Amino acid sequence: MKNWTKFFKKYHKWPSLVLTFFILLFALSGIVMNHRETFSSVDVSRNYLGSEYQYKNWNKAAVKSSLQLEGDTALIYGNIGVWKTTDNYKTYDDFNQGFTDGIDNAKIEKLLKTSSGDIYAGTLMGLYKHINGAWQEVNLPVPEKRVVDLLEVKGGLYVLTRSNLLKQTPAGFDKVNLLAKANYDGKISLFKTLWEVHSGEAFGLLGKLFVDFIGLIFILLSISGIIYFIYPKWMKRLKVRGHEVKKKAKFLKFNLKWHNRLGYWMIVFLILTTLTGMFLRPPLLIAIANAKVGKLPFTHLDNLNPWYDQLRRITYDEELDRILLATNEGVYYSDNLFETAPIEFSSRVPVSVMGVNVFEVVKPGQYLVGSFSGLFYWIPERGLVFNYLTKKPHVAIKRMGPPISSHPIAGYLHDSEGREFVFDYSRGGGNMSDDIYFSQMPGQIQASPMSLWNLCLEIHTGRIYQYLFGKFYILFIPLAGLSIIWILITGLILYLRKRKTNK
């Protein structure tokens, strides 16, 4: 029995010491990520980050597209906000007046100029209209703020969020009643379920605050563990020098008592939080990527909206009088402004689970679709898909690994001369025909900061440790998760044995 106790003490202590720094970062970054809007005004200079996080040649989704105004004048937009060019993308002026401080508040998904001349911006933090030289927020009748696309059809303005389609009316905006697709079974993705359980979002604000509390427990366990490791040795040195250590011994006993009790009382939630987090990143993510489950009762996942968190992009094929709707599961169309349920195309185009970044009508019935899976020319009625970069027919290849192609597409635009520019997330912008780069990225734009939320995302997902572990960083999350579970279980065993002995 003593040998087993010694074994558990040893293999509880040393893994804990090795992982303490990472556990603290997991917990702190998770708390920030749970409150994106609260921390949206806080930015981090890229000067403090590695080369992987620097803007170069408009990469990192700096550009998603542009809105051509008149002649050589256009508005270019993306993760760097909105910038105005009057000389066909040679020089740029800041066009972000009116947005709240913080780069998160200026992340633009879509700009649209209506037939009446109004300019709208769909952003991460809501819908904005440009009035008298500044952006002003427009209220929407839905709780979610993130606008993913804008569209004008027959003089009517449509706003797409990730769960709802809204249409402008004289009184504001109304929800469009998007009927359920033909094969709707009431289930949602297992990934989405685990994501919202992990963050607590499934249970609303109280759920998020409870998960924040779990993060705080992880922090307290880590700090109290470090104290228990360091304090006795320090006390021993003080005792040798003749110092009084009674109060310090009392504090050490108090520290251990609450270290054990917090771990014991919260063990189920600590393990659940760790397990759900492990499946939100590759390689374990691959095992659940296509799995669907029933909606969790008494959570906001259990709602009547059949399109909850599925909508990604929308566009209009004018000659066919057809609206196309891209979701995280496929592309649908409506020939009657959604009076009936959207119909899924029988032909599929490769689309990343991370969403559609390019969704353009090239000709009637022919579309350009770009995502982190690549850029494709799609003719759905004929079942044809071409790789737009190689001009060759697309051949699907099943492979294990992250759902990212060698050319993750983040944006696409035409300049005033009609030249096409594609923006690769890693490489940046290049011309389709001349094999040249986009215009030089000005220093002012290149210095655009990273939001604190995005930095925490890099930490929480383990991507920031790529510098330490190289290509094996992808294994960090599952290995760290298993180690944390081992630490929790060995700590529980030690506590139960001690309690039994005391009795």
Secondary structure, DSSP 8 states (H G I E B T S, - for coil): -HHHHHHHHHHHHHHHHHHHHHHHHHHHHHHHHTTTTTTTT-EE-GGGS-GGGS--TTTTTT--EEEE-STT-EEEEETTEEEEESSSSSS-EE--TTS-SSGGGG-EEEEEE-TTS-EEEEETTEEEEEETTEEEEE--SSS---EEEEEEETTEEEEEESS-EEEEETTEEEE------TT--SEEEHHHHHHHHHHSGGGHHHHHHHHHHHHHHHHHHHHHHHHHHHHHHHHHHHHHTT---HHHHHHHHHHHHHHHHHHHHTHHHHHHHHHHHHTTSTTHHHHHTT-EEE--TTSTTS-S-TTTTTEEEEEEETTTTEEEEEESS-EEEESSTTSS--EE-SS-----TT-EEEEEEEETTEEEEEETTEEEEEEGGGTEEEETTTTEE-------S-S--SS-EEEEEE-TT--EEEEETTTEEEETTT--B-S---HHHHT--EEHHHHHHHHHTTGGGHHHHGGGGGGHHHHHHHHHHHHHHHHHHHHHHHHHHH-
